[in-house]
């Protein structure tokens, strides 16, 4: 999920009827769905499908299981986040 339309390479307005309950006890509505494409310097393009656009969302949220479905193993270590490609074995810092 993201609240930034600029991240989408493809975006389709749909009445998703999806309400997201967040940790701040507020409920957000997903109004559009699309594809977010990450262009990386030394790796192939990473495309995440079915990303929801939530207008008021201030932070981007990627569910760990989605990364695993795309062949990545998320690693969290000493306040940093890394992605390891399961088949290729390379690791890159993402946060």
C-alpha positions as CSV (number, residue, x, y, z in Angstrom):
1,X,0.0,0.0,0.0
2,X,1.1,3.5,-0.7
3,X,-0.4,7.0,-0.6
4,X,1.9,8.2,-3.5
5,X,0.4,8.0,-7.0
6,X,3.8,8.8,-8.5
7,X,5.0,5.3,-7.6
8,X,2.6,3.5,-9.9
9,X,3.5,2.5,-13.4
10,X,-0.1,1.4,-13.9
11,X,-3.1,2.4,-11.8
12,X,-6.8,1.5,-12.1
13,X,-9.6,3.1,-10.2
14,X,-11.8,0.4,-8.6
15,X,-14.3,0.4,-5.9
16,X,-12.4,-2.2,-3.9
17,X,-14.5,-2.1,-0.7
18,X,-11.3,-2.7,1.3
19,X,-11.0,-1.0,4.6
20,X,-7.6,-1.1,6.3
21,X,-7.5,-0.9,10.1
22,X,-4.1,0.7,11.1
23,X,-2.3,0.8,14.4
24,X,-3.5,4.4,15.0
25,X,-7.0,3.0,15.2
26,X,-8.0,4.8,12.0
27,X,-9.7,3.1,9.1
28,X,-8.3,3.9,5.6
29,X,-10.0,3.0,2.3
30,X,-8.2,1.5,-0.7
31,X,-9.6,3.3,-3.8
32,X,-7.2,2.2,-6.6
33,X,-5.0,-0.8,-7.4
34,X,-2.0,-1.1,-9.7
35,X,1.6,-1.9,-10.4
36,X,4.6,-0.3,-8.7
37,X,7.8,-0.7,-10.6
38,X,11.2,-0.3,-8.9
39,X,14.1,0.4,-11.2
40,X,17.4,-0.8,-9.6
41,X,20.9,0.2,-10.7
42,X,22.5,-3.2,-10.9
43,X,19.5,-5.6,-10.8
44,X,16.5,-6.4,-13.0
45,X,13.4,-4.3,-12.5
46,X,11.1,-5.4,-9.6
47,X,7.4,-5.1,-10.3
48,X,4.9,-5.5,-7.5
49,X,1.3,-6.2,-8.7
50,X,-1.9,-5.5,-6.9
51,X,-0.5,-2.6,-4.9
52,X,-3.3,-0.6,-3.3
53,X,-3.5,3.2,-3.4
54,X,-4.7,4.6,-0.1
55,X,-4.9,8.4,-0.4
56,X,-4.3,9.4,3.2
57,X,-1.5,6.9,3.9
58,X,1.8,8.7,4.8
59,X,4.1,5.6,4.8
60,X,4.5,2.9,2.3
61,X,3.7,-0.6,3.4
62,X,5.0,-3.8,1.8
63,X,3.9,-7.1,3.3
64,X,6.8,-9.5,3.9
65,X,4.9,-12.4,2.4
66,X,4.5,-10.5,-0.9
67,X,8.3,-10.1,-1.1
68,X,8.7,-13.8,-0.4
69,X,6.2,-14.6,-3.2
70,X,8.5,-12.6,-5.5
71,X,11.5,-14.7,-4.6
72,X,13.0,-12.5,-1.9
73,X,14.0,-13.2,1.7
74,X,13.6,-10.0,3.8
75,X,16.3,-9.7,6.4
76,X,16.1,-7.2,9.4
77,X,19.4,-6.7,11.2
78,X,20.6,-4.0,13.5
79,X,18.0,-1.4,12.5
80,X,18.5,-2.0,8.7
81,X,16.4,-3.9,6.2
82,X,17.9,-6.1,3.4
83,X,16.5,-8.1,0.5
84,X,18.1,-11.3,-0.4
85,X,17.1,-12.9,-3.7
86,X,16.5,-16.6,-2.9
87,X,17.6,-18.0,-6.3
88,X,20.4,-15.6,-7.1
89,X,21.8,-15.2,-3.6
90,X,22.6,-11.5,-3.9
91,X,21.7,-9.1,-1.0
92,X,20.9,-5.4,-1.1
93,X,20.2,-2.8,1.5
94,X,16.7,-1.3,1.2
95,X,16.5,0.7,4.4
